């Protein structure tokens, strides 16, 4: 559930760490559908037999599939400024893929607000560090610095 904040309290939320999101399981059907959407059918993603012979022992999710799950997880970790009516994805300042997500693994997100700045009246730029954790893994799947813009009335 997003955290709603008042404009007057913005400075208090720089450094805010949201609760970890709920776990989400990445399955082969989702990996295959992502391969179809992106036209990336490398065997390590879609050929379960060949993938068994790799060091991973199974297929793995595309790094960009793991990254795209931030949109899903944002529903739970977002900080929204009171009066929010629209959000825009402004991209990433940094993305690092650290560990592949093997099929049927569960992942979740951890988020920390790095900055909130009003760039124009009613337009706030947020920088959020997001880490995707793999259940029972020592190394996260990825760490990203995600930039978004909130339109606020």
Secondary structure, 3 states (H helix, E strand, C coil): CCEEECHHHHHHHCCCECCCCCCEECCHHHHHHHHHHHCCCCHHHHCHHHHHCCCCCCCECCHHHHHHHHHHHHHHHCEEECCEEEEEEEEEEEEEECCCCECCCEEEEEEEEEEEEEEECCEEEEEEEEEEEECCCCCCCEEEEEEEEEEEC
